[in-house]
Amino acid sequence: MMQKDLIRKLAEKQDCFYLYDEKEILSSISRLKGHFPSVHFLYSVKCNSCRQVLDTVFTQGFGADAASLCEAIAAKETGVPKEAIQYSAPGKSDRDMAAALDFSVLTADSVNEVARIERLAAERGMHVEIGIRINPDFSYLGDEGAPSKFGIDEQLVYESIPLWNQMKHVTVTGIHVHLKSQELDVLSLKSYHEKMFDLALRIQTALGHDLKFINLGSGIGIPFAPSDKAVDLGQLAETTERCIQSYRDRLPQAKIYMETGRYAVGKSGVYVTKVLDKKRSHGKNILILCSTLNGFVRPAFEQFALKFSGEEEPPMYEPFFTCRNAFQIHALNDAAEKETVTIYGNLCTGVDIIAQDVTMPVMEVGDCVLITNAGAYAATLTPMQFSSQREPAQLFVTADGDVLETQLLHAK
């Protein structure tokens, strides 16, 4: 946990804020690069798009997994080269794809998108190399595919290749698959990576020319609940690096990419808010915090999942719900006495609740509360417009200890 003194000092001027730690980001990036020397990493901008976070990640040599034109532009402005900006999302507009042709690699999400990119490139008098996102004939844990909004069914890829190979302005040179996020089981990750290299060979053979990149997608998770165990990167890297080397002669030109969002930044952030009010109601202690549902929505989503699923351990539904007890709530005071409380936010709705009947140190109005695991899919996922409240500040602690104000990307 970051130093309480720093947080308390910052809280003198802010009722709620995110705080991101550059040292933690750099440490996570170093682990990834150290274990996977043959892999090129793409940062999933959608998980945390704060400017200082992007600067930190991209200056470490990561490329960008961009899910919008705005994210692709941000990567370009931070100095990421064209070949390392992969713009991959379903339902891209012609306007956005045309704007991104010059500085990113488009990954088509459908047969229709391949044809549209061919038309857009023809209108510009360009020839472009693109990737395709594939919905493979296997699942993350099994040997059968499933319907998906993402990608082109593998069999349809084979049927479409003859037409694609006749196109004059587009050449398919890369593939992308992403089937799951927040995976902690190293054996599942290893099996998935092995399947991906077999798929790459099948696609390359069907295309009749060498692939230039394979985006494994991946999905390496981070511990959220206290019972979670971190992925053994050494064990995973051993299999992945062995696959890369064993397939190198058959995939001679292919760069291997892995996407990472939460692994790079998820543990780097905390959300800090204040107790605005305290009351008793029918025998229960109730705390009202500043901006929970509309400041950091995921703890509230956890309560939704527990209530509406009716299950003790609801299934994961990323990025909205990970697991029970995914966020630890800490009172930043020195109280020794404890009490049982239910914690709400200050919105005019009863669903703005982040914890029920939890035992914590006694808190009073003005005390600070810290919530963990706020570095990824936190501010970017939260609907901050409801009831026109003031948005939480976004603060960034540099490796040198300076505190900077930052902000999320906003599309224009």
N, C-alpha and C positions, 0 to 999 in steps of 0.2 A: 504494500500500500504506500502511496506517496506520503510525503511528510505532512503530518497534521498541521504543523505550524504554517506551512505554505498555503494549504487549503483554507485555513481559518483567516489568514491575511487576505486572500483573494475574496473570501466570502464577506469581507467588510464592505465591499463595493458591489457585490452581485448576490441576488437572492437565489439564482440557480445558474449553473454553468457546466459545460463539459471541460475536462482537462486531459490533454493528451501528452504523453511522455515520450520525447524523441529517443531517449536512451533505450527504452523498451522496444520501440520500433526497430532500431538499429540492431538490437540483440536478436530479435526474431529473424530479421533478414539475414544476419550473419549465420545463424544456424541453418537456414535453408541453403544458402550459397555454399556453405562448408560441406554439407552432406551430399549435394547434388551438383558436382562440378560440370557435368555435361548437359545440364538443363538450363534453359532460358526461362525466367519467370515473368509472368504478366500480373500486374496488380489490378484487381477488380475494383475499379474506381467507385462503383456504386455503393460499396460498403462504407467508405468514408472519403468524402471528396473535399475535405478542408484543404486549403491551399498549402499550408505548411506541411501537412501530412503528405500531400502529393510531391512537394519539393523533396522531402526526405526520402521517400520511396524511389522516386525516379532518378535522383542523383546517385543511388546505389546500383544503378544499371538495370532496374526492372523496366519492362515494357508495360503497355496498358491493355487491359481487357476493358474496352469501352462499350457501354450499353446504350449510348446515345451520341449524337453529334457533339453536344456540349462537352461530354467527357473526352471524346476524341480530340477536340480543339484544346482542351486543358492540357492533355498530354503533349500535344504538339508545342504549345506555348511554354511548356516546361523543358523542352529540348529533346523529347523522345523521338527517335527517327521513325520514318514511315513504316519500315518493315517490322517495327516493334509495337505498332499501334494496331491492334486487331479490333475492328468494329463489328461486333457480333450481337445481334438482338433480333427477335421476331418483329415483323411489322414495321420495317424501316420505310420511311417515305422516300419518294423520288427526290424531293428537295434535299433531304439530309444525305442520301447516298451520293448525289451529284456533288454536294459540297465537300464530301469526305474523300472523293476519288484521288485527289492530288496528294494527300498527306497520310492516308491510312490504308490498311489492307481490309477490304470488305469481306466479311464472311456471310455468304448467302444462307438464309434460313429456310428457303423453299425453292422449288424448281422455278416458280414464278419470279423470285428475286434474281435468279441467275439470268433469266431473259431480260429483266428490267435493267440489270447492270450492263448487259450487252448493248441494249438500246442507248442508255445514258453515255456509255463510253463511245459509241459510234457517233453520237451527236457532238461529242467533244473531239472527235478524231483521235482517240486514245486507244491504246491496248493496255489492259490491266490484268494482273494476276490476282486471283481471288481464292478464298477458302470456301469450303462448304461445311455447314454444320450437319452432322449425320445423326439420325435416330437409329442406332444399330440394331441388328438382329440378336442382341443380347441385352440383358438388364444388368444392373450393378452387381447383383448376387446370383443371377441365373443365366440360362442359355436361350431365353426367349425374349424378344422385344415386346414393347407395349406402345399403345397410341400416345402421342405427345404433341404439345403445341410447339415444341422445339425441334428444329432440324428436319431433314429429309430422310424418310425411311430408307434403310440401306438398299433394299431391293429396287426402289425407285431410282436410286443413284445409278445403279448398274444399267437400268433401262434408259436413263437420260444421257449417259456419257457419250454415246455416238453423236447425239445432237450437239452436246457441248463441245465436242472435239471439232465440229465444223464451224463453230463461231469464230469470227474474225477479230473480235475486240476483247474477248475474255478467254483466259486460260485458267483452269482449275489447278492450283498448285499446292493446296493445303487442305487439311481436314481438322475438324474440331468436334469433340464430343464432351458433353458434361452431363452426368447422370445423377450426381448426388453431392450435396454439401455437408459439412460438419461430420465427416467420418472419422471415428477414433480407432476403429479396428484395423490394425495394420495388415492383417491377412486379406481383408476385403479390398483394401487399397492395392495390395500387391497383385491380386487376381485381376482387378480391373485394368491395371497398367499392362499386364501381359496380354489381355484381350485386345487392348488398343493397338499394340504392335502387330498382332495378327490382322486386325481390321485394316491397318495402314497398308500392309502388303497386298491385301485383296483389292483395295481401291487403286493402289498404284498400278497393279497388273491390269486392271480394267481400263484405267486412263491411257496406258501405253506410254507414259513418260514419268520421270522421277517426281516424287513429291518434294516440295521445298520446306514444308513445315507440317508438324503433327502437334496439335494442341490437345494434350491429354485432359484438359479441364481439371481433373483431379478432385479435390474436395477435402483436403487435409483439415481436420477440425482442431479445435482448442478445448481444453477443459473448461466447462461452465460450472456444473454442479461440483460440490466438494468431493463427491465420490468418483468423478471422472478421472481417468488416467490419460496423460498426454500420449500422443502418437510417438512410437519409437522410430524417430527419423532415420537412425542408423540402419535398422532392419529394413525399413521401406526402401531406403536409398540403395542398399545392396542389391535388391532385386531389380529396381528400376535401372540402375547403372549397368547391371549385367544384361538386361534386355537391350539397352541402347547399344552396347558393344556387340552383342550377338547378332543384332539386326543391321549393324552399320554397313556391311558389304551389300546388303539388299536394299537399304534405304540410304544411299550414299550422300544425297544432298539434303536430307531432311533435318532441319533444326527441331529439337524437341522442346516444346513449351509446356509449362504447368501454370495454371492460374492459382493465385493466392490472394485472398482479401483478408479474411478474418485472421488467418495465421500471422500475417505481417503486423496487423494493427489492433486486433481484437482485445488483447490483454493490456494495451497501452493506455486505454482510456477509462476514466471514471466520470460519473455524473454526480454533481454535488447540488443539493437543494436544502431549503430551510424549513423548519417547522413554523407555519404561519398561525396555527391555532391548535388548541387542545381542549377536548370536552369529554364529558361522560354522557353516555346514552344507554338507558336500560341496562346498566351494570357494566357496560364496556367502555374501555378507554379508547378514544379516537384521536388520532393525529391528522391534521390537515397540512400537507406539504405544498410547496410552490411547484407547479408545473411537473406533473408526473405523466399522465396520459398524453398531454400535449407538449411534454419536454423530453421524456425518454419512454417511449411507448411499450417497449418489449416486456418489462415487468408486469404491465397491465395485461398484455396479451397472454402472459402465463396464467393469470387469474381467469381470463376468459376460457382458456383451454381446459383448465381444471374444472371449471363450473359446468361448461356446456358439453364436454365429452362424457362426463360421468365416470371417467376412468381414473384409477389411482395414478397411472403413468400414461398419459395420453401420447399418441405417436408424434414423432417429430414432424413439424411443418415449417420448414425453413423458408425465409429468414424470420418469420414471425414468432414461431415457438420452437424452442430447442428441447427443453426438459424441465421437470420440476426442480426448483431451487437453483435455477440458472444464474440468478443474480443475488449476491450477498448484500444485505443492507446493514450499514454500520452507523452507529451514533458517534459523532465526533465530539464527545464531551467526556468528562472525567467522572461521571456519576457511577457510584458503586452499586447503588440500589437498582433493582430491575422491576419491570412491570410487563404485563401482557397488553398489547395494543393492536388495533387495526388501523392501517395506514391508507389514507385517501389523498388524492390531489385536490386542487382548488377549483376544478371545473364544475359547472352546474349540471352534473350527471352522476348518478350513483354508481356507474360502471368505472368511474375513475378511481380504481383501488389497486394497490400494488402488494398488499400483504394483509393476511387475516390472522388474528390471534397469535401473533408472534411475541416472544419474550425478548425484550431489549432493555438496555439501560434507560432509566427514567429520563425523558426529554421534556424540555420546556420550550415555549415560544422563543424563536431566535436561534435555537440549536441547529447545527448543521448535520445533514445526513448524507452519507456517501454510498453510492450504488456501483458495484463492480461491473466488469465486462461491458463497458460502454464505448469501446474503441471501434466497433464494427457493427453495421446495421443498427445504429442507434439514432443519432441525429438525422441521418439520411432517410430513415424509415418512418420518422415521427410526424404526424399531422399537426403542425404547429399553428394552424390558422384558427382552430376552433375557439370561439368567444373572444378572438382578437387580443389574446394575452401577449405580453412581451416575450419574445423568443429567448431561450437560454443563450448565454454567451458561449463562444467557442474559444478556448484558450489552449495554448501550446507551450510546453516547457522544453526549451532547447537542451541539447546535450551539455551546453555551458551553463545552464541554470536560468537563462533569461525566459521571461514569460511574455509571449506574444499573443495579440488578438488575431484571430483568423476567422474564416467564414466558409460555408459550404458553397459549392458551385450552384449557380442559378441560371437556367436556360434563358436566353434572350429571345 
